[in-house]
Amino acid sequence: MTDDLSAPAGVPVPDTKLARAATELVRDTVSELIYDHSRRVYFFGSLQGHNRDLGFDPELLYIGAMFHDLGLGEPFHGSGRRFEVDGADEARRFLRAHQVPEDSIRRVWTAIALHTTPGVPEFMEPEIALVSAGVEYDVLGIGYHDIGEDDRAAIVALHPRPGFKQRILGAFTDGVRHKPETTFGNIKADVLAHYVPGFERGDFVRGILDSPWPE
């Protein structure tokens, strides 16, 4: 898989040593599906940042976007943790190895850890908000018409999405089916309910009623 540092929709990939290292690591680790999705998340998140007049660090947004689904990979299937946390921890290790300041690492970690938790990231730092915005745009089409057709087409031309809806649902299923308990209270429970026979959701109300407290 070759990398293309062109700038669709006028949004360049940060041309820094850190961004190039992240691109190489992620490209060599994840599937083409996840790589293309992650790059689109960066482009769409950046455009939404401009639409919202948010000042953000493109390099940190890029790292967050590139690592956000890394935790779906097979090495993490037995971790017992949410895939978002696995990806966030990998990003933190990567950034610490490159001696990135801890506050920047915190923003990237949080952006990845919360990217499937709607209603929270939008109120946090721009890099955190925009990783989620890019994910929501590419996966759910939230704010679809906020980005012009020409810009959208330029991004998809660089990183195509053939059969994306079914393929990404398959990737989500494969990434979390081995640790179904980690979907309690989050949107990945919907994925397993659709695609894993016999899956039973955790029930928060039953957890309260069946707790050891007498009342």
C-alpha positions in Angstrom: 0.0 0.0 0.0 1.5 3.3 -1.0 1.0 6.6 0.8 -0.2 9.7 -0.9 0.5 13.0 0.8 -1.6 15.0 -1.6 -4.1 17.4 -0.1 -7.7 16.6 -1.1 -10.1 19.4 -0.4 -7.1 21.6 0.5 -6.4 19.7 3.7 -2.7 18.6 3.8 -1.5 15.7 5.8 1.0 17.2 8.3 4.5 16.8 6.7 6.3 16.1 9.9 8.5 13.2 11.1 5.9 12.3 13.7 3.0 12.1 11.1 5.1 10.2 8.7 6.0 7.6 11.4 2.4 7.3 12.4 1.4 6.8 8.7 4.0 4.0 8.3 3.1 2.3 11.6 -0.7 2.3 11.0 -0.4 1.4 7.3 1.7 -1.6 8.1 -0.5 -2.7 11.0 -4.2 -2.4 9.9 -6.2 -3.5 6.9 -6.6 -1.3 3.9 -10.3 -0.8 5.0 -9.2 0.7 8.3 -6.3 2.7 6.9 -8.5 4.4 4.3 -11.2 5.0 6.9 -8.7 6.5 9.3 -7.3 8.9 6.7 -10.8 10.0 5.7 -11.6 10.6 9.4 -8.6 13.0 9.4 -9.7 14.9 6.3 -13.4 15.0 7.3 -12.5 16.0 10.8 -10.3 18.8 9.6 -13.0 20.2 7.3 -15.5 20.1 10.1 -13.0 21.9 12.3 -12.8 24.7 9.7 -16.6 24.7 9.3 -16.9 25.2 13.1 -14.1 27.8 13.2 -12.1 25.6 15.7 -8.4 26.1 16.1 -6.7 22.7 16.3 -3.3 21.0 16.0 -3.4 19.1 12.7 -0.6 16.8 13.8 -2.5 15.7 16.9 -5.7 15.4 15.0 -3.9 13.2 12.4 -2.4 10.9 15.1 -5.8 10.5 16.8 -7.5 9.7 13.5 -4.9 7.2 12.4 -4.8 5.3 15.7 -8.5 5.5 16.5 -9.4 2.0 15.2 -6.1 0.3 15.8 -7.6 -1.6 18.8 -9.9 -3.6 16.6 -6.9 -5.6 15.4 -6.3 -9.3 16.3 -3.5 -8.6 18.8 -6.1 -6.9 21.0 -8.9 -9.5 20.8 -7.9 -11.0 24.1 -7.2 -7.8 26.0 -10.4 -7.7 27.9 -10.6 -4.0 27.4 -12.6 -1.7 25.1 -11.0 -1.5 21.7 -11.0 2.3 22.0 -8.7 2.1 25.1 -6.4 -0.4 23.4 -6.0 2.0 20.5 -5.5 5.0 22.8 -2.8 3.2 24.8 -1.0 2.3 21.6 -1.1 5.9 20.5 0.2 6.9 23.9 3.1 4.5 23.6 3.9 5.8 20.2 3.8 9.4 21.2 5.9 8.9 24.4 8.5 7.1 22.2 8.7 10.3 20.2 9.0 12.5 23.3 5.7 14.3 22.7 4.6 16.5 25.6 2.2 14.8 28.1 -0.7 17.3 27.5 -0.6 16.5 23.8 -0.6 12.8 24.6 -3.5 13.3 26.9 -5.6 14.9 24.1 -4.8 12.2 21.6 -5.5 9.4 24.2 -8.9 11.0 25.1 -9.8 11.6 21.5 -9.4 7.9 20.7 -10.9 6.6 23.9 -14.1 8.7 23.5 -14.6 8.5 19.8 -17.6 6.2 20.2 -19.1 8.1 23.1 -21.5 10.6 21.5 -22.5 13.7 23.4 -19.2 14.2 25.2 -16.2 14.9 22.9 -17.9 17.9 21.2 -17.5 19.8 24.4 -13.8 19.1 24.9 -10.6 20.3 23.2 -10.8 20.6 19.4 -8.7 17.6 18.6 -10.9 15.4 20.7 -14.1 16.9 19.2 -12.8 16.5 15.7 -11.7 12.9 15.8 -15.3 12.1 16.8 -16.7 14.5 14.2 -14.6 12.7 11.5 -15.7 9.3 12.6 -19.4 10.3 12.8 -19.1 11.8 9.3 -17.5 8.8 7.7 -19.4 6.1 9.5 -22.8 7.6 10.1 -23.0 10.5 7.7 -23.6 13.0 10.5 -23.3 16.5 9.1 -23.1 15.0 5.6 -24.1 18.2 3.8 -21.7 20.4 5.9 -19.0 19.4 3.5 -19.4 20.2 -0.2 -19.8 17.5 -2.8 -16.5 18.4 -4.5 -14.5 18.2 -1.3 -16.2 14.9 -0.3 -15.5 13.4 -3.7 -11.8 14.4 -3.6 -11.3 12.7 -0.3 -13.2 9.5 -1.4 -11.2 9.5 -4.7 -8.0 9.3 -2.7 -9.3 6.9 -0.1 -12.2 4.9 -1.7 -15.0 3.3 0.3 -16.4 0.4 -1.8 -19.0 -1.5 0.2 -17.9 0.4 3.2 -21.1 0.1 5.3 -21.0 -3.7 5.4 -17.2 -4.0 5.5 -16.8 -1.6 8.5 -19.6 -3.4 10.4 -17.7 -6.7 9.8 -14.5 -5.1 11.1 -16.4 -3.9 14.2 -17.8 -7.3 14.8 -14.5 -9.1 14.4 -12.8 -6.6 16.6 -15.1 -6.9 19.6 -16.8 -10.3 19.4 -14.1 -12.0 21.4 -14.7 -9.6 24.3 -18.4 -8.9 24.3 -18.4 -7.7 27.9 -16.6 -4.6 26.8 -19.6 -3.5 24.8 -21.7 -2.9 28.0 -23.2 0.6 27.8 -21.7 1.5 24.5 -22.7 1.5 20.8 -20.7 -1.7 19.9 -23.4 -3.7 21.7 -25.7 -2.8 18.7 -23.1 -4.4 16.4 -22.9 -7.7 18.3 -26.7 -7.8 18.7 -27.0 -7.7 14.9 -24.1 -10.0 13.9 -23.3 -12.4 16.7 -25.9 -15.1 17.4 -26.7 -15.6 21.1 -25.2 -12.3 22.2 -26.9 -10.9 25.3 -26.6 -7.2 26.2 -25.6 -6.2 29.7 -28.5 -4.7 31.5 -27.8 -1.7 33.7 -31.1 -2.0 35.5 -30.6 -5.7 36.3 -27.1 -4.8 37.5 -28.6 -2.5 40.1 -31.5 -4.7 41.1 -29.3 -7.8 41.3 -26.4 -6.1 43.2 -25.5 -7.4 46.7 -27.0 -4.3 48.3 -30.2 -5.2 50.3 -32.1 -2.2 49.0 
